[in-house]
Every structure is written in C-alpha cells, then in structure tokens.
Amino acid sequence: MQIYLSRPDITEKEIEAVCEVLRSPNLSLGPKLPEFEGAFTQYIGAKRAVAVNSGTSGLFLCMLALGIGQGDEVITTPFTFIASATTIMMAGATPVFVDIEPSSLNIDAAKIESKITDRTKAVLPVEVFGNPLGMDKVCEIAYKHNLAVIEDGCEALGSVLNGKKVGTFGKMSVFAFYPNKQITTGEGGMILTDDDDLADICVSLRNQGRGKGDGWLSHERLGYNFRLCDINCALGIAQLSRIEEIKAKRSRVAKWYQEMLADDDRLIVPTEPDGCDMSWFVFVVRLAEGYTDRQRDNIIKAMRGEGIQVSNYFPPVHLQPFMAKQFGYKKGDFPITESVCERTIALPFYNNLTKDEVAIVRRKLVQALDKSASGG
Ligand SMILES: Cc1ncc(COP(=O)(O)O)c(C=O)c1O
C-alpha cells in the first residue's frame, strides 16, 4: 500500500485542452498565454498577470523589476520553502529574517519594524501552507515605511483574508504551479501586479529582454528565457476554471483530518483561522511541545515504512548549510521557527484523497505516536 504525499488532479478537460494545443501550430507564445494571464487577472482581480516557467522565476523577476540588487535587504520569513529566500540572493540582495507568529506560522508583523534599515527595499511575506493570516498587518507596516511588498502566494492560490484575495496584498505577487499546488501546469508560475510598468519589465525579462513590438532579434536589456509555453498554459486554464471545486475538495480532506485527529493531545492540528477562507495547500500537523526532532524523524520513518508518504515541512531556511555558512546563522537565531520546524509532519494531502485513506493515515500516525511514547 502507498498513500502519496500529493497527487495532481487531472481530468479529461485538462487532457483535451493540452491535446488541442498539441494539434495547433502554436506551442509557445500562442493564444493560450494571454488567455491564461487574462483568466488570472479576472480571478484575482489584478490589472496585470505575467506567466512564467516557475514560482522561483516569478519571485526573481519581481526583485529585478523593483530594482532590488547588490547592497539591498529584503525582509522575509525563515519558515518557508527555500525559494522565498534564494530569489532575494539571486538578485544580489540579502535576505533578512524575522521570526514567525506561532499560530499562523507566518512572518510576525510585530517584529518587522526592528529589522528595517536604510538598506531595506522590500518585505516578502509568505502565506505558508495557504494561510493568509497577518498579511494585512505586514502590508500596513511595509507601506508605512515606503517598502514594496512582494507577496509570495505560491502556496495560497484561492485563499482570502477578510474578503481580500491572496495575490492582491503585494505590490507584486507570485503564484506557483508545481504538481503539488492547488492548480498545476506541470511547472509554472504567475506574477500579478496593478502596475503596468512593472508588468512590462517582467514581460521583457521573461523573454530574453525583448521590447514591446521589437523584432525577435532585438533586445533592450539582459533577459532570460522564463516563458511558459502554450501546452502548460492550456493545462493552467483548465485547472483554474476548476479552482472552486478544487478548494472544496481540499477543504473536505482537511475537515476529515481535523475530525479524526482533534482529540489527540499529542498533536497540534491546523484549523481555518477566523476571517479566512483558506485554500489548503498541505495538511501539516505538529507534535505537541516536548517532542524532539529525533522523535519526529522516527515517526516519519515509521510511517514511510508503512507506505504513508509524509514529510518535515519545512526545515528552517536560515539553517540550511549554505545559508548558515554565508550569513553566519546558528541554532537559536529564530527560536519559534526552529521549535516549530522540529515538530512538523506534513500528511498525505490532495484533492481526491478518500475518507478511508485519511482514516488509514490516522491509524498509522497513532501507531507511530504510541510506539514513540513507549521509547520505540
Ligand atoms: C512559498 C514558496 N515560494 C516559492 C516556491 C517556488 O515555486 P516553484 O517550485 O514553482 O519554483 C514554492 C514552491 O514550492 C513555495 O512553496
């Protein structure tokens, strides 16, 4: 038996959409690119959308478009996927970490101000695991200090905080479409902004620095090939058209886990915060305080041995060896992040996970917890 950590949800609609492109003469830079971008601007309620080949490319282009580079600092969270921080470094700037708020696991807005210096150019908050809590407060502080917000919404497509959609908080916002995400294009990403100039720079940067209306061999700036081809865009259009159904399916799985795990005081089980319409990315439980990372790792090993794919989302970004070496970070620098990271277990989570499979995951988790309690 295998229960996977994540699985894409591809229907005949997606397969047909991709085949239609394959039968057409336009595999890249064809009509599906503006159609996908248009569907996104409409869904999010932003003026412009720029499709790129990954969330990482999207975040990197935001840095370049905002003129962030050598000598600049960008404030972000150490509890995230590595790309939130490495894209700051790719631009030549320095990530400055602020510890997280322990209930949402998002950057603690109250701690941002003390990290702002003359070099700070932007704040890059992340809606971790799909949770948008605190984004309004982060933006308030950033805008008070004239700092741009680059919203890393890569895990939170479809989440809403007090009626405001993820993707509308930042001056620039980014989504990602790797197959474990709410919607997938295989690989892909999307930049959203209301600023035409920033969007135009991103359009040029993703396409070898070409300018508006210039020929294929005219280049106005150093650019990249971060294009998203029409095959991916067609898949994305079909997936995005199902976003409400996808959100509902994921909420249903989250509810099953919540119902089945709520009574176990050895676990901290995530819930939808007040005021949030949460688009669940993953379902990450935490072991109660007092558990060690060794116990957590043994539980993960035991579950994997039983065919249940689980993972330790996330290790602290600042303690990744290359980050610690470059910036001199050490254990104890961001204690809340580190304490959370030691005790997380991401459980299998995807649209079509069944209630019976959730019950199996619960049973295997409880067995592993019992074994851990008996010193096993
Ligand atoms: C918070 C966050 N930022 C950025 C990314 C990068 O996206 P991609 O894998 O598409 O490059 C991810 C992807 O997992 C992510 O979770």
The ligand as an SDF file (V2000), in Angstrom:
LIG
                    3D

 16 16  0  0  0  0  0  0  0  0999 V2000
    6.4390   29.5080   -0.5920 C   0  0  0  0  0  0  0  0  0  0  0  0
    7.0100   29.0960   -1.9160 C   0  0  0  0  0  0  0  0  0  0  0  0
    7.7050   30.0050   -2.6250 N   0  0  0  0  0  0  0  0  0  0  0  0
    8.2270   29.7210   -3.8210 C   0  0  0  0  0  0  0  0  0  0  0  0
    8.0790   28.4670   -4.3960 C   0  0  0  0  0  0  0  0  0  0  0  0
    8.7520   28.1900   -5.6880 C   0  0  0  0  0  0  0  0  0  0  0  0
    7.9060   27.7470   -6.6840 O   0  0  0  0  0  0  0  0  0  0  0  0
    8.4640   26.8020   -7.8610 P   0  0  0  0  0  0  0  0  0  0  0  0
    8.7170   25.4650   -7.2620 O   0  0  0  0  0  0  0  0  0  0  0  0
    7.3700   26.8000   -8.8770 O   0  0  0  0  0  0  0  0  0  0  0  0
    9.6990   27.4190   -8.3770 O   0  0  0  0  0  0  0  0  0  0  0  0
    7.3530   27.4920   -3.7000 C   0  0  0  0  0  0  0  0  0  0  0  0
    7.1700   26.1720   -4.2930 C   0  0  0  0  0  0  0  0  0  0  0  0
    7.0450   25.1560   -3.6970 O   0  0  0  0  0  0  0  0  0  0  0  0
    6.8250   27.7990   -2.4180 C   0  0  0  0  0  0  0  0  0  0  0  0
    6.1530   26.8980   -1.7060 O   0  0  0  0  0  0  0  0  0  0  0  0
  1  2  1  0
  2  3  1  0
  2 15  2  0
  3  4  2  0
  4  5  1  0
  5  6  1  0
  5 12  2  0
  6  7  1  0
  7  8  1  0
  8  9  2  0
  8 10  1  0
  8 11  1  0
 12 13  1  0
 12 15  1  0
 13 14  2  0
 15 16  1  0
M  END
$$$$
